[in-house]
Amino acid sequence: MSERIPILYNRKPCYDLVFTLSFDELVPELESLEMKNKRICIITDSKVDEIYGSKVLELLQGNCLKAVKYVFPCGEENKTLDTVRGAYKFLIQEEFDRKDILIALGGGVVGDTTGFIAATYLRGIDFVQLPTTLLAQADSSIGGKTGVDFDGYKNMVGAFKMPRLVYMNQEVLATLEDRQFFSGFAEVMKHGLIKDASFYEWLIENMYEICERDMKVLQEMLMRSCTVKKLVVEKDPEEQGERALLNFGHTIGHAIEKAKHFELLHGECVALGAVAAAYISWKRELLSMEEYYEIRDMFVPFNLPISVEGIDPEEVLRLTKSDKKMESGKIKFVLLKKIGKAVLDHTVTDEELLAAINEIYFSEEDAHE
């Protein structure tokens, strides 16, 4: 039985989030987009293609004018303009026009890249999100942010492009590698920390079922997580204000991601960045010491890191300055006023940032103590 959450854009219905346990309803959902008269291109990566590419392609064939697949190598290192260029060439050769549809089948890298292709190919073509990771289902597939990395800097080239549909098949989470699954959980935890204290408590209470991937519990978790993001992006669809709260943990997290040459997954870096941001919040006496340590330690049961080796704290600090969330030379930083209440701050100093980075830095000296 599927569930549905509508997303509004400028107070008007824009697209639905569909929560289900199979791909069985995909074609009926796409029929509302008049798929019979359109070409459809599945854009996916090599890893997802091996598991789901043929299955989704077979569902589409015979139900649309033409169904094809564009596959690029998996990995964050391929979230680039070169991949976009290859997709443009493929779509031109396959004679796709502005009335056709792209389908992003994959995790955050595939979703962000496909969305950017959709935003820019022929000045805009419809696309649908079929997220296959927890991170994509809970966060990146929602809200219309698209983009690719540029010379290793995260999401430096992008556009806002709303999907026509986000179809979330939770069944795919059963095949997800543990590390990928728990990486996505960092974004779920973030939503509770910034906007919903009761959801944060619910996550702790249902820790065992989440880790065991109980599908009923995962569906409730995703619907509650997505509802937080829905409420934020509907108020501020193009990040002019409140939507920036969703970047909690991301400024330092993105810097660590680059400093570690993308050896750590995005969600792992978000967890580290969240701990650092909570540390600054404690030192500013917004959070109590007990709240800080609880937030830090609650990432551990979900297999997320709270310390990191092999970084230069000064380099990480420098990398925060190249974050796209800089505004008039100041970092637009997200702090916690309390659990469930995040605030934007433009006054975080280099000294505070460096202290927070050192708090999560596990050095060789620490190892010998």
Disulfide bonds with the S-S distance in Angstrom:
none
